[in-house]
Amino acid sequence: MSAKLALDPRLLDGILDKTIDTVKESKTQIFDISEHSRQEFITLSQELEMVKDQVLDTIARTDVLEAAAREARSRLAEVSKHFQKYSESDIRECYENANHIQIELSIIRQTEKQLREKRDDLERRLLALKDTVSKAELLTSQISVVLTYLSGDLKKLNELVQDAQQKQEFGLQIIEAQEEERKRVSREIHDGPAQLMANVLIRSELIEKIFIERGTDAAHAEIKDLREMVRGALKEVRRIIYDLRPMALDDLGLVPTLRKYLRNVEESQKVNISLQSLGKEMRFPTKMEIALFRLVQESVSNACKHAESDEIQVKLEFTSKFVTLYIKDNGKGFDMKQPQKTNSFGLMGMRERVELLEGTLKINSRPKFGTSVYIQIPIQN
């Protein structure tokens, strides 16, 4: 008589508790980001009002100096026309006064220009902060829903899973998925925003030196480049957030979300991507739509990053029994008989997703002839 595997039935509950703690910690971190952004928003708002007042004061001062400059030029013209009527000291005083006013006017105009640019930059930063606060609040709300689900309905999963070995395997899959996702996000942040932020720090330290050595114009050009780098980092962060969970998937469905995603890839990767949907589009359970989206996302990502493609075709076909995905690129391809180290993890993840959906995955590729991915998933009625 074979002995049944003895396994603590509370194992899955322990894993869920750890997951809940992790989600709670993430919620706290997002809340901290929201509060920090809100405080920074208040500080920048106050600074913006102060800069606006300075702009108005500078404009008023400019108007006064422009009037004085006109009067000085008129006086200078009068002296130049009838210089024999004036003493040498009068002529010198007239010239020096006109020159002094002109210098002051040039300085105040430059100051006004700098204040206007600072005002515009503060307004842009405030808009970005407002967007950050809104998104952080939305994420906090969504995480609260997840916590409610984890703490409530998901806790009942232990009652449905009778076999202890199944519970252990399920828990390990959760942990492995979490760790792999963390590694992926960590790599993307390290290679993207973190590198850009490091460059921003270095460039910012050079601005003062450039200002002293090469003047205002060179420093201004450096600041302009610095802003573009920050914009690039912000764009990359938004892309990572979108990759983590496309919000449009719940509201719009699979095909509209894919269209939006592929448009973003076209713009960021400079590739041509066509999307064709055949059959009557339909909605599926959330986990199935997420899996289908991730399969297309991984295939397109491999084509862009590893295959160096400049043209990608994506087709979806809906029937009463199956949904079929077909992704083809014109990249450099690879020899399927040789192990692929660059994207093997991505392909392994795709196979696991397809297996979980009880579907079929076929990949065909040849060097210099591109790669095609065929996926067919049965529709569960």
Secondary structure as UniProt FT lines:
FT   TURN            9..10
FT   HELIX           11..81
FT   HELIX           83..85
FT   HELIX           88..151
FT   HELIX           153..156
FT   HELIX           157..160
FT   HELIX           164..189
FT   HELIX           190..194
FT   HELIX           195..214
FT   HELIX           216..244
FT   HELIX           248..252
FT   HELIX           254..269
FT   STRAND          272..278
FT   HELIX           286..305
FT   STRAND          311..318
FT   STRAND          322..329
FT   TURN            336..337
FT   HELIX           344..356
FT   TURN            357..358
FT   STRAND          360..365
FT   TURN            367..368
FT   STRAND          371..378
//
